[in-house]
Amino acid sequence: MKKQENKIYTQEHYQEMYNLSITDPNKFWGEAGKRLSWIKPYTKVKDTSFDLEDLHIKWFEDGTLNACYNAVDRHIEDGHGDNIAIIWESNFVNEENDESYKITYNELKKNVCRFANTLKDLGVRRGDIVTIYMPMVPETVYAMLACARIGAIHSVVFSGFSAESLSKRIVDTNSKIIITTDGSYRGDKVIDLKSIVDKALEMTPVTNKVLVCGRTNKPMSWNGERDIWYNSIAKYMSDECEIEEMHAEDPLFILYTSGSTGTPKGIMHTTGGYLVYASMTHEYAFDYKEGDIFWCTADIGWITGHSYLVYGPLTNGATTLIFEGVPNYPCCSRVWNICDKYGVNILYTAPTLLRILKKEGDFFVTNTSRSSLRVLGSVGEPMQADLWQWYNDVVGNNRCDIIDTWWQTEGGGIMISPLAGFKQSKAGSVSFPFFGINPYIVDNDGKPAPNGTEGNLVIKDSWPGQARTVYKNLERFKNGYFSTFKNFFFSGDGAYTDQDGYIHITGRVDDIINVSGHRVSTAGVEFALNSNPNVAESAVVGFPHEIKGTGLGAFVVMKSIDSITDFKATKNELKSWVRKKNGPTEVPDVIYIVEDLPKTRSGKIIRRILRKLAEDPKSELGDLSTLSNQDSIHKIIDILAQ
Ligand code: WTA
């Protein structure tokens, strides 16, 4: 079920395919599954139940395959070995001596095989869990695919995590080996990854091998009994390595995501269904065409990186671009310069990145060409209509498909999104469900919410990319996703459908705040604040309020803080603005005008910290190592103290 060349796809085609995927999933996915190369073809397609008493999720169960073979070898066998698999763009810009490089599928296979043989040499076997704590370099992809090749399960930990967070994840998987680099570059910063691993391992006695790849070549501490320099053994390894025949339901990877209780959840994905779903969404959502240069800016340590830097594009034989650095280094045109340098056709990024660049002014965009761009995607947070418009008008020159894609770690791939080329985009909306996704929007009693009314976004029935469990914790999987609404998967997000049937995501329902008995969506208040022409961005949190139970605290970043002469008046103006937009119950009780909001490296605002600070500026804030801008916290504390 690949897209046909030269066929113009329409909403009717979508509807026809979508209806089939819902009414006859066995037929639909039975056909779609053929996009992969199977060792033993499946005869069964779907065997799933969301019934708590009998929860099980199995796809293509009796088929066997190898994910690495699908992502690498088969393209070589099809005669595409000289096609570029990976473009690696270094952190640094140096026109005379550019260290960036490209890797063909032929080279990719050799590199992956050498890596796989190294892992085998170190004792890694089918079913073992390998922790990967690495930056945005091609070796990270080799490491992941090497695991897949030999049937090991990778657990990639985002390289911005602290030693403590890394340790928790290693302990949970009981992983005996960790792969890392000596360091990494991000903008003007050099990060000593190896020392973080050393610290993590002081707290983690289980790991006995650390495989270190070179990047910065700076001096580092070394434990001769435990640490292995990758190049010193890889050079002796063969660049041929047999693939391991895996069952469709064998685990491919574990990826940790934060849970409401604070302990990370090891979301587990399996091989067949995940790969079918990642590759099909990559082709259909982005309208991927052979020869396209595809760039996903997400870090490899998140699900977006897994599905759209690695498995989706490579399974489709695409060229995937990996950028080591940050979007505003050495200047705010970097992203657009990279698009021009390589002729990027499809860009997949996040609203935060767009907001950062938008804030700097259009000049940094308009002084570049961007003429190669055809599809512009977004993921991770709600993209308000004005940002959508900017992406469309300024970045895309009004001629690109804009696709705001909604999904989550648990979903494996894009779940609700316009399909580029199908003319389904609408500002502020994630549009329609992908094939096989049957979303319902329900009230708290599980009854369907009428159009226009916000409710809980739940999914009826399974799709192939769905996570199968929380590692070693099926109970947590059941309780977290299947116990709130009987026979539905609960996403944890709020959404509504507009009068034209387009779906709009309103934010996590766990961030809903009850103010004087009124349910107030923090995303809704932020939406109102952000729509003020003077506001750059905002975060709204609840804090204990004597009279209302919970009050609303708003942390607001103004576009130009320097031009404010009377802070009190500005805050009152903002309150009136929200009152006008959302009504009196949603007016923030307190507004703090701040310079910056605390964010993760992937750009998500960390409301947990703001919530604590709003409650008590002297709160113990816990681990701040995932913040991209720790300074912001100190400045906010100063403002709260005033
Ligand atoms: C949010 C990232 C609004 C949502 C792929 C979801 C979005 C969480 C969108 C998952 C979007 C993701 N619009 N919100 N287009 N995409 N989200 O697991 O709250 O890192 O539940 O997966 O991000 O984040 P995760």
Boltz pocket constraint, residues with backbone or C-beta under 6 A from the ligand:
constraints:
  - pocket:
      binder: B
      contacts: [[A, 257], [A, 302], [A, 303], [A, 304], [A, 378], [A, 379], [A, 380], [A, 381], [A, 382], [A, 383], [A, 404], [A, 405], [A, 406], [A, 407], [A, 408], [A, 409], [A, 410], [A, 416], [A, 430], [A, 491], [A, 492], [A, 493], [A, 505], [A, 507], [A, 508]]
      max_distance: 6.0
